[in-house]
Amino acid sequence: MIGSRSAYGLAYYFGCSLSWIRREVMVVGGGQDILGNCLSQITPEDAALAIGFPPYPLQTLRLLSAAHQREAITIAITDSFRSPLAQNARYCLPVATEFTTFANNAAPTLSLLTALVSLAGAVQPERTAASLEQLGQFWRECNIYSSGKTGKILTNHVRRGPQ
């Protein structure tokens, strides 16, 4: 997951949520100077998803370009097919955002990311349920959240679908 500046929170949310059900998820672009390190091992079997909206942060553009040059599967979530991010993306998911204030409206992008995580979990429901059960058990052991039902809630949701 690649996101810089105002899109970093969205990339972090998506990366964190996806890491609950898939391993080897990495979020980059939160202001760290890691351009040379984060993509050094990316391969054509990997995917890089970048999130960016105007004004497009150069770090996000450079990271997606580097993933594209290394022949990874590249995906852009951005405002249009004409976005500079779309130029280096095999797949572009345009999101309509309105700038009614000085801040970008993140709600449509957040909805798309939530749907993508749900779809990723639905591809292999048994694996997803097992991962969430293991995560819930870890959370209970480490007393991460206040509810002791976390793991069951997560796995029941995967098995039954949204209520």
Contact map, one row per residue, 1 for C-alpha under 8 A:
1110000000110110000000001111000000000000000000011110000000000000000000000000000000000000000000000000000000000000000000000000000000000000000000000000000000000000000
1111000100100000000000000011100000000000000000011110000000010011000000000000000000000000000000000000000000000000000000000000000000000000000000000000000000000000000
1111111111110000000000000011110000000000000000000111000000010000000000000000000000000000000000000000000000000000000000000000000000000000000000000000000000000000000
0111111100000000000000000001111000000000000000000011000010110000000000000000000000000000000000000000000000000000000000000000000000000000000000000000000000000000000
0011111100000000000000000000111000000000000000000000000010000000000000000000000000000000000000000000000000000000000000000000000000000000000000000000000000000000000
0011111110000000000000000000000000000000000000000000000000000000000000000000000000000000000000000000000000000000000000000000000000000000000000000000000000000000000
0011111111100000000000000000000000000000000000000011100000000000000000000000000000000000000000000000000000000000000000000000000000000000000000000000000000000000000
0111111111110000000000000000110000000000000000000010000000000000000000000000000000000000000000000000000000000000000000000000000000000000000000000000000000000000000
0010011111111000000000000000000000000000000000000000000000000000000000000000000000000000000000000000000000000000000000000000000000000000000000000000000000000000000
0010001111111100000000000000000000000000000000000010000000000000000000000000000000000000000000000000000001001100000000000000000000000000000000000000000000000000000
1110001111111110000000000010000000000000000000000110000000000000000000000000000000000000000000000000000000000000000000000000000000000000000000000000000000000000000
1010000111111111000000000010000000000000000000000000000000000000000000000000000000000000000000000000000000000000000000000000000000000000000000000000000000000000000
0000000011111111100000000000000000000000000000000000000000000000000000000000000000000000000000000000000000000000000000000000000000000000000000000000000000000000000
1000000001111111110000000000000000000000000000000000000000000000000000000000000000000000000000000000000000000000110010000000000000000000000000000000000000000000000
1000000000111111111000001110000000000000000000000000000000000000000000000000000000000000000000000000000000000000000000000000000000000000000000000000000000000000000
0000000000011111111100000000000000000000000000000000000000000000000000000000000000000000000000000000000000000000000000000000000000000000000000000000000000000000000
0000000000001111111110000000000000000000000000000000000000000000000000000000000000000000000000000000000000000000000010000000000000000000000000000000000000000000000
0000000000000111111111001000000000000000000000000000000000000000000000000000000000000000000000000000000000000000000010010000000000000000000000000000000000000000000
0000000000000011111111111000000000000000000000000000000000000000000000000000000000000000000000000000000000000000000000000000000000000000000000000000000000000000000
0000000000000001111111100000000000000000000000000000000000000000000000000000000000000000000000000000000000000000000000000000000000110010000000000000000000000000000
0000000000000000111111100000000000000000000000000000000000000000000000000000000000000000000000000000000000000000000000001000001100110000000000000000000000000000000
0000000000000000011111111000000000000000000000000000000000000000000000000000000000000000000000000000000000000000000000000000000100100000000000000000000000000000000
0000000000000000001111111000000000000000000000000000000000000000000000000000000000000000000000000000000000000000000000000000000000000000000000000000000000000000000
0000000000000000001001111100000000000000000000000000000000000000000000000000000000000000000000000000000000000000000000000000000000000000000000000000000000000000000
1000000000000010011001111110000000000000000000000000000000000000000000000000000000000000000000000000000000000000000000000000000000000000000000000000000000000000000
1000000000000010000000011111000000000000000000000000000000000000000000000000000000000000000000000000000000000000000000000000000000000000000000000000000000000000000
1110000000110010000000001111100000000000000000000000000000000000000000000000000000000000000000000000000000000000000000000000000000000000000000000000000000000000000
1111000000000000000000000111110101000100000000000000000000000000000000000000000000000000000000000000000000000000000000000000000000000000000000000000000000000000000
0111100100000000000000000011111101000000000000000000000000110000000000000000000000000000000000000000000000000000000000000000000000000000000000000000000000000000000
0011100100000000000000000001111100000000000000000000000000000000000000000000000000000000000000000000000000000000000000000000000000000000000000000000000000000000000
0001100000000000000000000000111110000000000000000000000000000000000000000000000000000000000000000000000000000000000000000000000000000000000000000000000000000000000
0000000000000000000000000001111111000000000000000000000000000000000000000000000000000000000000000000000000000000000000000000000000000000000000000000000000000000000
0000000000000000000000000000001111100000000000000000000000000000000000000000000000000000000000000000000000000000000000000000000000000000000000000000000000000000000
0000000000000000000000000001100111111100000000000000000000000000000000000000000000000000000000000000000000000000000000000000000000000000000000000000000000000000000
0000000000000000000000000000000011111110000000000000000000100010000000000000000000000000000000000000000000000000000000000000000000000000000000000000000000000000000
0000000000000000000000000000000001111111000000000000000000000000000000000000000000000000000000000000000000000000000000000000000000000000000000000000000000000000000
0000000000000000000000000000000001111111000000000000000000000000000000000000000000000000000000000000000000000000000000000000000000000000000000000000000000000000000
0000000000000000000000000001000001111111100000000000000000000000000000000000000000000000000000000000000000000000000000000000000000000000000000000000000000000000000
0000000000000000000000000000000000111111110000000000000000000010011000000000000000000000000000000000000000000000000000000000000000000000000000000000000000000000000
0000000000000000000000000000000000011111110000000000000000000000000000000000000000000000000000000000000000000000000000000000000000000000000000000000000000000000000
0000000000000000000000000000000000000111111000000000000000000000000000000000000000000000000000000000000000000000000000000000000000000000000000000000000000000000000
0000000000000000000000000000000000000011111101000000000000000000001001010000000000000000000000000000000000000000000000000000000000000000000000000000000000000000000
0000000000000000000000000000000000000000111111000000000000000000000001110000000000000000000000000000000000000000000000000000000000000000000000000000000000000000000
0000000000000000000000000000000000000000011111100000000000000000000001111000000000000000000000000000000000000000000000000000000000000000000000000000000000000000000
0000000000000000000000000000000000000000001111100000000000000000000000011000000000000000000000000000000000000000000000000000000000000000000000000000000000000000000
0000000000000000000000000000000000000000011111110000000000000000000000011000000000000000000000000000000000000000000000000000000000000000000000000000000000000000000
0000000000000000000000000000000000000000000111111000000000000000000000011110000000000000000000000000000000000000000000000000000000000000000000000000000000000000000
1100000000000000000000000000000000000000000001111100000000000001001000011110000000000000000000000000000000000000000000000000000000000000000000000000000000000000000
1100000000000000000000000000000000000000000000111110000000000001000000000111100000000000000000000000000000000000000000000000000000000000000000000000000000000000000
1110000000100000000000000000000000000000000000011111000000010001000000000111100000001000000000000000000000000000000000000000000000000000000000000000000000000000000
1111001101100000000000000000000000000000000000001111100000010000000000000001110000000000000000000000000000000000000000000000000000000000000000000000000000000000000
0011001000000000000000000000000000000000000000000111110110010000000000000001111000001000000000000000000000000000000000000000000000000000000000000000000000000000000
0000001000000000000000000000000000000000000000000011111100000000000000000000011000000000000000000000000000000000000000000000000000000000000000000000000000000000000
0000000000000000000000000000000000000000000000000001111110000000000000000000001000000000000000000000000000000000000000000000000000000000000000000000000000000000000
0000000000000000000000000000000000000000000000000000111110000000000000000000000000000000000000000000000000000000000000000000000000000000000000000000000000000000000
0000000000000000000000000000000000000000000000000001111111011000000000000000000000010000000000000000000000000000000000000000000000000000000000000000000000000000000
0001100000000000000000000000000000000000000000000001011111111000000000000000000000000000000000000000000000000000000000000000000000000000000000000000000000000000000
0000000000000000000000000000000000000000000000000000000111111100000000000000000000000000000000000000000000000000000000000000000000000000000000000000000000000000000
0001000000000000000000000000100000100000000000000000000011111110000000000000000000000000000000000000000000000000000000000000000000000000000000000000000000000000000
0111000000000000000000000000100000000000000000000111000111111111000000000000000000000000000000000000000000000000000000000000000000000000000000000000000000000000000
0000000000000000000000000000000000000000000000000000000111111111100000000000000000011000000000000000000000000000000000000000000000000000000000000000000000000000000
0000000000000000000000000000000000000000000000000000000001111111110000000000000000000000000000000000000000000000000000000000000000000000000000000000000000000000000
0100000000000000000000000000000000100010000000000000000000111111111000000000000000000000000000000000000000000000000000000000000000000000000000000000000000000000000
0100000000000000000000000000000000000000000000011100000000011111111100000100000000001001100000000000000000000000000000000000000000000000000000000000000000000000000
0000000000000000000000000000000000000000000000000000000000001111111110000000000000000001000000000000000000000000000000000000000000000000000000000000000000000000000
0000000000000000000000000000000000000010000000000000000000000111111111000000000000000000000000000000000000000000000000000000000000000000000000000000000000000000000
0000000000000000000000000000000000000010010000010000000000000011111111111100000000000000000000000000000000000000000000000000000000000000000000000000000000000000000
0000000000000000000000000000000000000000000000000000000000000001111111111100000000000001100000000000000000000000000000000000000000000000000000000000000000000000000
0000000000000000000000000000000000000000000000000000000000000000111111110000000000000000000000000000000000000000000000000000000000000000000000000000000000000000000
0000000000000000000000000000000000000000011100000000000000000000011111110000000000000000000000000000000000000000000000000000000000000000000000000000000000000000000
0000000000000000000000000000000000000000001100000000000000000000001111111000000000000000000000000000000000000000000000000000000000000000000000000000000000000000000
0000000000000000000000000000000000000000011111110000000000000000001111111100000000000000000000000000000000000000000000000000000000000000000000000000000000000000000
0000000000000000000000000000000000000000000111110000000000000000001100111110000000000000110000000000000000000000000000000000000000000000000000000000000000000000000
0000000000000000000000000000000000000000000000111100000000000001001100011111000000000001111000000000000000000000000000000000000000000000000000000000000000000000000
0000000000000000000000000000000000000000000000111100000000000000000000001111100000000100111110000000000000000000000000000000000000000000000000000000000000000000000
0000000000000000000000000000000000000000000000001111000000000000000000000111110000001100101111000000000000000000000000000000000000000000000000000000000000000000000
0000000000000000000000000000000000000000000000001111000000000000000000000011111000000000000111100000000000001000000000000000000000000000000000000000000000000000000
0000000000000000000000000000000000000000000000000011100000000000000000000001111110101100000111100000000000000000000000000000000000000000000000000000000000000000000
0000000000000000000000000000000000000000000000000001110000000000000000000000111110100000000001111000000000000000000000000000000000000000000000000000000000000000000
0000000000000000000000000000000000000000000000000000000000000000000000000000011111100100000011110000000000000000000000000000000000000000000000000000000000000000000
0000000000000000000000000000000000000000000000000000000000000000000000000000011111100100000101000000000000000000000000000000000000000000000000000000000000000000000
0000000000000000000000000000000000000000000000000000000000000000000000000000000111110110000000000000000000000000000000000000000000000000000000000000000000000000000
0000000000000000000000000000000000000000000000000000000000000000000000000000011111111110000000000000000000000000000000000000000000000000000000000000000000000000000
0000000000000000000000000000000000000000000000000000000100001000000000000000000001111111000000000000000000000000000000000000000000000000000000000000000000000000000
0000000000000000000000000000000000000000000000000101000000001001000000000001010000111111100000000000000000000000000000000000000000000000000000000000000000000000000
0000000000000000000000000000000000000000000000000000000000000000000000000011010111111111111100000000000000000000000000000000000000000000000000000000000000000000000
0000000000000000000000000000000000000000000000000000000000000000000000000000000001111111100000000000000000000000000000000000000000000000000000000000000000000000000
0000000000000000000000000000000000000000000000000000000000000001100100000100000000011111110000000000000000000000000000000000000000000000000000000000000000000000000
0000000000000000000000000000000000000000000000000000000000000001000100001111000000001111111100000000000000000000000000000000000000000000000000000000000000000000000
0000000000000000000000000000000000000000000000000000000000000000000000001110000000000101111100000000000000000000000000000000000000000000000000000000000000000000000
0000000000000000000000000000000000000000000000000000000000000000000000000111000000000100111110000000000000000000000000000000000000000000000000000000000000000000000
0000000000000000000000000000000000000000000000000000000000000000000000000011110010000100111111000000000000000000000000000000000000000000000000000000000000000000000
0000000000000000000000000000000000000000000000000000000000000000000000000011110100000000001111100000000000000000000000000000000000000000000000000000000000000000000
0000000000000000000000000000000000000000000000000000000000000000000000000001111110000000000111110000000000000000000000000000000000000000000000000000000000000000000
0000000000000000000000000000000000000000000000000000000000000000000000000000111100000000000011111000000000011000000000000000000000000000000000000000000000000000000
0000000000000000000000000000000000000000000000000000000000000000000000000000001100000000000001111100000000010000000000000000000000000000000000000000000000000000000
0000000000000000000000000000000000000000000000000000000000000000000000000000001000000000000000111110000111010000000000000000000000000000000000000000000000000000000
0000000000000000000000000000000000000000000000000000000000000000000000000000000000000000000000011111000110000000000000000000000000000000000000000000000000000000000
0000000000000000000000000000000000000000000000000000000000000000000000000000000000000000000000001111111110000000000000000000000000000000000000000000000000000000000
0000000000000000000000000000000000000000000000000000000000000000000000000000000000000000000000000111111110000000000000000000000000000000000000000000000000000000000
0000000000000000000000000000000000000000000000000000000000000000000000000000000000000000000000000011111100000000000000000000000000000000000000000000000000000000000
0000000000000000000000000000000000000000000000000000000000000000000000000000000000000000000000000011111100000000000000000000000000000000000000000000000000000000000
0000000000000000000000000000000000000000000000000000000000000000000000000000000000000000000000000011111110000000000000000000000000000000000000000000000000000000000
0000000000000000000000000000000000000000000000000000000000000000000000000000000000000000000000001111111111000000000000000000000000000000000000000000000000000000000
0000000000000000000000000000000000000000000000000000000000000000000000000000000000000000000000001111001111110000000000000000000000000000000000000000000000000000000
0000000001000000000000000000000000000000000000000000000000000000000000000000000000000000000000001000000111111100000000000000000000000000000000000000000000000000000
0000000000000000000000000000000000000000000000000000000000000000000000000000000000000000000000000000000011111110000000000000000000000000000000000000000000000000000
0000000000000000000000000000000000000000000000000000000000000000000000000000000000000000000000111000000011111111000000000000000000000000000000000000000000000000000
0000000001000000000000000000000000000000000000000000000000000000000000000000100000000000000000100000000001111111100000000000000000000000000000000000000000000000000
0000000001000000000000000000000000000000000000000000000000000000000000000000000000000000000000000000000001111111110000000000000000000000000000000000000000000000000
0000000000000000000000000000000000000000000000000000000000000000000000000000000000000000000000000000000000111111111000000000000000000000000000000000000000000000000
0000000000000000000000000000000000000000000000000000000000000000000000000000000000000000000000000000000000011111111100000000000000000000000000000000000000000000000
0000000000000100000000000000000000000000000000000000000000000000000000000000000000000000000000000000000000001111111110000000000000000000000000000000000000000000000
0000000000000100000000000000000000000000000000000000000000000000000000000000000000000000000000000000000000000111111111000000000000000000000000000000000000000000000
0000000000000000000000000000000000000000000000000000000000000000000000000000000000000000000000000000000000000011111111100000000000000000000000000000000000000000000
0000000000000000000000000000000000000000000000000000000000000000000000000000000000000000000000000000000000000001111111110000000000000000000000000000000000000000000
0000000000000100110000000000000000000000000000000000000000000000000000000000000000000000000000000000000000000000111111111000000000000000000000000000000000000000000
0000000000000000000000000000000000000000000000000000000000000000000000000000000000000000000000000000000000000000011111111100000000000000000000000000000000000000000
0000000000000000000000000000000000000000000000000000000000000000000000000000000000000000000000000000000000000000001111111110000000000000000000000000000000000000000
0000000000000000010000000000000000000000000000000000000000000000000000000000000000000000000000000000000000000000000111111111000000000000000000000000000000000000000
0000000000000000000010000000000000000000000000000000000000000000000000000000000000000000000000000000000000000000000011111111100100000000000000000000000000000100000
0000000000000000000000000000000000000000000000000000000000000000000000000000000000000000000000000000000000000000000001111111100100000000000000000000000000000100000
0000000000000000000000000000000000000000000000000000000000000000000000000000000000000000000000000000000000000000000000111111100000000000000000000000000000000000000
0000000000000000000000000000000000000000000000000000000000000000000000000000000000000000000000000000000000000000000000011111111100000000000000000000000000000000000
0000000000000000000000000000000000000000000000000000000000000000000000000000000000000000000000000000000000000000000000001111111110000000000000000000000000000110000
0000000000000000000000000000000000000000000000000000000000000000000000000000000000000000000000000000000000000000000000000001111111000000000000000000000000000000000
0000000000000000000010000000000000000000000000000000000000000000000000000000000000000000000000000000000000000000000000000001111111100000000000000000000000000000000
0000000000000000000011000000000000000000000000000000000000000000000000000000000000000000000000000000000000000000000000001101111111110000000000000000000000100100000
0000000000000000000000000000000000000000000000000000000000000000000000000000000000000000000000000000000000000000000000000000111111111000000000000000000001110110000
0000000000000000000000000000000000000000000000000000000000000000000000000000000000000000000000000000000000000000000000000000011111111100000000000000000000100000000
0000000000000000000111000000000000000000000000000000000000000000000000000000000000000000000000000000000000000000000000000000001111111110000000000000000000000000000
0000000000000000000110000000000000000000000000000000000000000000000000000000000000000000000000000000000000000000000000000000000111111111000000000000001001100000000
0000000000000000000000000000000000000000000000000000000000000000000000000000000000000000000000000000000000000000000000000000000011111111100000000000001101100000000
0000000000000000000000000000000000000000000000000000000000000000000000000000000000000000000000000000000000000000000000000000000001111111110000000000001000000000000
0000000000000000000100000000000000000000000000000000000000000000000000000000000000000000000000000000000000000000000000000000000000111111111000000000001000000000000
0000000000000000000000000000000000000000000000000000000000000000000000000000000000000000000000000000000000000000000000000000000000011111111100000000011101000000000
0000000000000000000000000000000000000000000000000000000000000000000000000000000000000000000000000000000000000000000000000000000000001111111110000000001000000000000
0000000000000000000000000000000000000000000000000000000000000000000000000000000000000000000000000000000000000000000000000000000000000111111111000000000000000000000
0000000000000000000000000000000000000000000000000000000000000000000000000000000000000000000000000000000000000000000000000000000000000011111111111000011000000000000
0000000000000000000000000000000000000000000000000000000000000000000000000000000000000000000000000000000000000000000000000000000000000001111111111001011000000000000
0000000000000000000000000000000000000000000000000000000000000000000000000000000000000000000000000000000000000000000000000000000000000000111111110000000000000000000
0000000000000000000000000000000000000000000000000000000000000000000000000000000000000000000000000000000000000000000000000000000000000000011111110000000000000000000
0000000000000000000000000000000000000000000000000000000000000000000000000000000000000000000000000000000000000000000000000000000000000000001111111100000000000000000
0000000000000000000000000000000000000000000000000000000000000000000000000000000000000000000000000000000000000000000000000000000000000000001111111100000000000000000
0000000000000000000000000000000000000000000000000000000000000000000000000000000000000000000000000000000000000000000000000000000000000000001100111111010000000000000
0000000000000000000000000000000000000000000000000000000000000000000000000000000000000000000000000000000000000000000000000000000000000000000000111111000000000000000
0000000000000000000000000000000000000000000000000000000000000000000000000000000000000000000000000000000000000000000000000000000000000000000000001111110000000000000
0000000000000000000000000000000000000000000000000000000000000000000000000000000000000000000000000000000000000000000000000000000000000000000100001111111000000000000
0000000000000000000000000000000000000000000000000000000000000000000000000000000000000000000000000000000000000000000000000000000000000000000000000011111110000000000
0000000000000000000000000000000000000000000000000000000000000000000000000000000000000000000000000000000000000000000000000000000000000001001100001011111111000000000
0000000000000000000000000000000000000000000000000000000000000000000000000000000000000000000000000000000000000000000000000000000000011111101100000001111111100000000
0000000000000000000000000000000000000000000000000000000000000000000000000000000000000000000000000000000000000000000000000000000000001001000000000000111111110000000
0000000000000000000000000000000000000000000000000000000000000000000000000000000000000000000000000000000000000000000000000000000000000000000000000000111111111000000
0000000000000000000000000000000000000000000000000000000000000000000000000000000000000000000000000000000000000000000000000000000010011001000000000000011111111100000
0000000000000000000000000000000000000000000000000000000000000000000000000000000000000000000000000000000000000000000000000000000111011000000000000000001111111110000
0000000000000000000000000000000000000000000000000000000000000000000000000000000000000000000000000000000000000000000000000000000010000000000000000000000111111111100
0000000000000000000000000000000000000000000000000000000000000000000000000000000000000000000000000000000000000000000000000000000000000000000000000000000011111111111
0000000000000000000000000000000000000000000000000000000000000000000000000000000000000000000000000000000000000000000000001100100110000000000000000000000001111111110
0000000000000000000000000000000000000000000000000000000000000000000000000000000000000000000000000000000000000000000000000000100010000000000000000000000000111111100
0000000000000000000000000000000000000000000000000000000000000000000000000000000000000000000000000000000000000000000000000000000000000000000000000000000000011111111
0000000000000000000000000000000000000000000000000000000000000000000000000000000000000000000000000000000000000000000000000000000000000000000000000000000000011111111
0000000000000000000000000000000000000000000000000000000000000000000000000000000000000000000000000000000000000000000000000000000000000000000000000000000000001101111
0000000000000000000000000000000000000000000000000000000000000000000000000000000000000000000000000000000000000000000000000000000000000000000000000000000000001001111
